[in-house]
Amino acid sequence: MKVILVRNHGGPEVLNYKDVEIRQPGPGEILARNRAVGVNYTDVYMRTGSLDLESTILPFIPGKEGAGEV
């Protein structure tokens, strides 16, 4: 699967297009096929480091909102 991976805080230059392996879901998790993913201002703030969230652990994949199939 292809993802945009953010390894460091910064501008658009820190967005890396990568292939990653799909892992099997663990207990309490599901596997979903995203058909559409929303990237919003929170993702941009997390990328730049201007939003201080404990959940902004690097590296991360932007796009916390999605629609698809379970």
N, C-alpha and C positions, 0 to 999 in steps of 0.2 A: 504494500500500500504506500502511497505517496503522502507525505506530510510536509508542512512548513515547520521547521524546528528553530526555536530561539535559544541559543546557548549563552548569549551575553546581552546585557542591556545596551540599547543604542537605537539608531535610526533604521530605515529600511534595509540597510546593508547587512544587518544581523539576521535577516530572514534567510534560512537555508532550506532549499527544496531537497528532500531526502527520501530514500526508500527505507521503510521499516518493516519488520516482520510482524505479522498479526499473531498475538499470543492467545491462548485459550483463556476464557474468563474464569476467574477464581470464585470462591464462595461469596455470595451477595453481589456478584457482578453479572452483566449481560453483554452480549456481543451485538452491536447494532451496525447496520450498513447505512451510512449517511448519504443522503441524496442532495441535501443542501445544508450548508454550514454558515451561520452568521458570524461575522467578525465585527465587533463594535468598539466603541471608544475605550472600554475597559481593557480589551486586548492590546490596544495601542499604548495605554498608560502602563500596562504590565511590561510591554516590550521596552519602553523607554526608561522604566524604573521610577517613574514619577508617581506611581500608585503603590503605596507601601502596604502590601498585603502579605500575610504569612504564607498564603497559598501561592505566591509568586516564587516558586522554587525553580531555579534554572537547572537544566533546560526545561522548556515547556512548549506545548503546541497550542497556538492561539485558535480560538473558535470554540467557545464553551456552549454555544447553542446550536442544535442540529435537528434535522427532520429526516426520517428515513424508515427503515424496517428493522424490527427486532428479530 
